Amino acid sequence: MKYLLFGIPTGNEWFLVIIILLAAIFWIKTLVDIAYAKFPETITKIFWLLLVFCSGFIGALIYIFFGKKGITSDKSI
């Protein structure tokens, strides 16, 4: 018997469920990070929001590796 009740994962299927949940949390965290970031131009923020929203986890990875370089920091010493 693969499922105990209707659709409840058992055994090794929990690993896949955890991976999917972690990817979704990472995707949402990236969207929030873009929303609160200060970009030099508004169009850049819109571009990154649309890219990450439409492409999901892959877009979030692209933003982490390439998009964070364009954020301006207001940190003063």
N, C-alpha and C positions, 0 to 999 in steps of 0.2 A: 504494500500500500504506500503510494508516493506521498499523498497528502492526508493529514489527520482530519482536517475539516476543509471546507471549500476554499481552496486557494492559499492556505497557510503553508509557507515553505518549511521544509524540514531538512535536516542534515546539511549538505554542502550548498544548498540553495541560499542559506543565510549569508554566506560569503558574498554572493552576487548582490543580494539586497543591501548589504552594508556598503559595498563599493558604489552602487548607484546612489545611495543616500549621501555618501561623502562627496561624490561628484556634483550632486545637486546643491549641497551646502556651499561648495567651492564656487559654483556658478553664481549663486545668489550673493555671496560675499563679494565677488568681483563686481557684480552690477552695483551694489551699494558703494563699493570703493570708487567706482567711476562717477557715481552720482554726487559724491561728496568731494571729489578731487577738484583742484583748481587748475584748469587748462588755460593756456595763453589765449585760445580762441574758443568760442562756444561751439563752432562747427566741429571742432576736434572731439569735444565731449559727446556730441550727438552721434558722430561717426562711431566712436568706440561703444557707446550704448547700443546702437543698432547692430553693430557687428557681433558683440557678445550675446545680445538677446537672441539674434537670429541663428547664430551658429553654436550656441550652447557651450559645452565643456571645452571644445576645441578653440572657440573664440576667446574664452577666459584664459586659456593657456597662451594664446597669441598676445593678449593684452598684458599678461604678467611679464612675458619676455621682451616685448617690443613697445608697449604703450606707456608703461610707467616712466619712461625716459622723458616724455613730453610734459610731465606735471611740473608746475611751478611751485616752489615752496616759499612760504611766508615766514619761515623761521628766522627770527632776529636774535643776534647774540647779545 
